[in-house]
Amino acid sequence: MNKTPLERFLKYSSMVSNEHIFLKESQINSYLKETRFNYINIPSLNLFRDCVIDENGIESAIVEAEAGISETGTVVVMSEDEKLRLATCLCEELTVILYTDKIFNNLEDIAPILEANMRKESNYIAFITGASRTADIERVLTIGVHGPVRMKVILTERGE
């Protein structure tokens, strides 16, 4: 039985320990009031909160993804804003808003989006599959060295 892109995204995203939350678009403002985020960048809803981000990082950030890739459970974050880049790399907990109509089957399906972004003078594209994980030669796993320690994906539909 063939799974939908959303079902495949959830399967592979869960395999890297991401938490998933389903919210209606109209519930996102309430969620933001209930949950404390140091940094907010959700352009589609015109929601932003800036903060100081330095080598110490920040506790939490919520950002909007440009796309999701179902075959790997990856979210794609694009921007020309350096603060967004720092927030996605240096926060302890990253929450990503992903609209379900932006989930694609594979990387090839988002090629036109990537090509359009690469034409911009200053661009940033991050492929984030989950919390940062790395292991040394002795197989000691370390989480959060090159990115978030925990990751949540909020899945939503437009106009709900």
N, C-alpha and C positions, 0 to 999 in steps of 0.2 A: 504494500500500500504506500503510495507516495504521500509524503508529508508536505504541508504548506511551508512557505518560507518562514513564517512565524514559528511553527512547530519545530522546524530544524534549528532556527536561531536559538530557541529556548533550550533545546537538547544540548547543543554544543556550548552555549554560554554557561549552562549549569555545570558542565564537565570541568570548568575552571573555577567553580565555586562562586559564581556571581549570584547575587540575590535578584529576584525579579518582582516588580510591583506593577500591577495593572491599575491605572488611574484614568478617569475621564479627563479630557483636557481642562474642563471646568473645575476639576478638583486639585489641580496643580498649585494654585495660589494657596489653598488651605493647607496642602502638604508643606509648602514652604514656611508657613506660619508655625506649623507644629514642629518642624525640624530645623535646627540651627545650621546654616551654611555660611562659611566665611566669604565665599566667592560664588556669585550667581551669574551665569551667562546663558540666557534662554532668549535668543533674538525673536523667534516666532511669536512669543508672548510679550515681547518688549519688557522683559524682567532682567534686571542687572543689579549686582552689588559688587563693588570693588573692595579690595583690601590690600594691605601690604603683603607682598610675597617675597621672601628673601631666602637665604640658604637654610633657614630653619624650617621652611615649608609652611603649610597651613593644615589645619585639622580637616576641613571638609570643603568640597566644591560640588556644585551641580552645573552641568553644561548640557548643551543640546548637540546631538549627533546629526551629521549631514546624511548618514546612511548606516545601515546595518548589513552585514554579510552573513547569510544563514549557514553556509557550509563550514564556517569556523566560529560563529557566535561573536564576531568582531563588530565593534562600533567604529565609525569613521568620523573624526572631529576635524573640521576645517575652519581656518580663520586667518586673518591678517594681524590679529591682536597677540602681542607677545605675552600679555598677562594670562590669556587663555592657555597658551603653551605651558607657562610655568605652573598654572593651577592644576592642569591635568597630570603633570609630571611630579609635582612636589606635595600634593595633598595626601593625607593619610587615608581618607575615605572619598572616593569619587562616585558621584551619582550622575547618570547620563539619561537624559530624556531622549527617547527614540520613538518617533512616529512609526506606526506599523506600516504605513504606505511607503516608507523609505527602507524597508527590508528587501534586499535583493538576494538572488540565489547564490551568486559568486562574485569574485573580484572583477571578472570580465564585464559583468553587467553594470558596474559603476564606472567603467572606463570613461564615458562621456563626462561625468561629473568631475572626475579627477583631471581630465584634460582641460576642462574649462577653468578649474582652480589653478592649474599650473601656469596658465597664461597671465595670471596676476603677478604684479611686480614683487609683492611681499606676500608669500603664502605659507601656510602651515597645514600639514596633513598628518594626523596621528591615527594609526590603526591600533586600537586598544581592545584586547581580547579578555583581559581580566586583570586581577591584581598582579603586580610585578613579582616574578619568581625567578630565582637563579640558584644554581647549586655549584658547589666547588667539586674538585676532583674526588674528594672523599664522600661525595653524595650528600652533603649537608645542605638542606634546602633553606634558603633565606627569602622571606617575602617582604616586598616593599622597598627594595634597594633602588630600582630604576623607575618607580611609579607608585601608584596607590597600594596600600596594604589591603584594603577592602573595596569592592566595587558593587554598585547596585545599578540596575537598568530599569528605568520607569518606562513602560510601554503604554502608549496612548494613541488614540485616533483623533483626527481633526474634527473639531466642531462638536465633540461630545460634552 
